[in-house]
Amino acid sequence: MTYFCAMIIHNTTYVVPNGDARDFVIWVHQVLLPRATASEDVLRGRLSRILSHKENDSECFSVQLEAESTAHLHRWVAGQGRTLNDEMLRLFEGRVAGFGTLLEVIDGE
């Protein structure tokens, strides 16, 4: 099978306390995604709720940012991504935790 790399995705999974979930979703839609997609490095972004990890006291979300290459994503994460992460940590006073995963979308023929 031959693989063709179609896209690189930076996925960040966030755990957000229930009391902050609404504000977190608003912040992602009004701040993070518009700033990320305004960059030359990020083509698209989306926010999803993770249904398979539901806890009583928190919600889990996935933010996916698509780029043409790992170089584009690295440049964005090292610059604007770091700034936005710092802003999020200040805004939510450290109550939101996240971890990132780098994904490569492949098409098989």
HUHU-V426497 format. One record per residue. N is the residue number from 1. RES is the residue in one letter. SS is DSSP state (alpha for helix, beta for strand, coil for the rest). Layout:
n=<N	N>
res=<RES	RES>
ss=<SS	SS>
//
This chain:
n=<1	2	3	4	5	6	7	8	9	10	11	12	13	14	15	16	17	18	19	20	21	22	23	24	25	26	27	28	29	30	31	32	33	34	35	36	37	38	39	40	41	42	43	44	45	46	47	48	49	50	51	52	53	54	55	56	57	58	59	60	61	62	63	64	65	66	67	68	69	70	71	72	73	74	75	76	77	78	79	80	81	82	83	84	85	86	87	88	89	90	91	92	93	94	95	96	97	98	99	100	101	102	103	104	105	106	107	108	109>
res=<M	T	Y	F	C	A	M	I	I	H	N	T	T	Y	V	V	P	N	G	D	A	R	D	F	V	I	W	V	H	Q	V	L	L	P	R	A	T	A	S	E	D	V	L	R	G	R	L	S	R	I	L	S	H	K	E	N	D	S	E	C	F	S	V	Q	L	E	A	E	S	T	A	H	L	H	R	W	V	A	G	Q	G	R	T	L	N	D	E	M	L	R	L	F	E	G	R	V	A	G	F	G	T	L	L	E	V	I	D	G	E>
ss=<coil	coil	beta	beta	beta	beta	beta	beta	beta	beta	beta	beta	beta	beta	beta	beta	beta	alpha	alpha	alpha	alpha	alpha	alpha	alpha	alpha	alpha	alpha	alpha	alpha	alpha	alpha	alpha	alpha	alpha	alpha	alpha	alpha	alpha	coil	coil	coil	coil	coil	beta	beta	beta	beta	beta	beta	coil	coil	coil	coil	coil	coil	coil	coil	beta	beta	beta	beta	beta	beta	beta	beta	beta	beta	coil	coil	alpha	alpha	alpha	alpha	alpha	alpha	alpha	alpha	alpha	alpha	alpha	alpha	alpha	alpha	alpha	alpha	alpha	alpha	alpha	alpha	alpha	alpha	coil	coil	coil	coil	coil	beta	beta	beta	beta	beta	beta	beta	beta	beta	beta	beta	beta	coil>
//
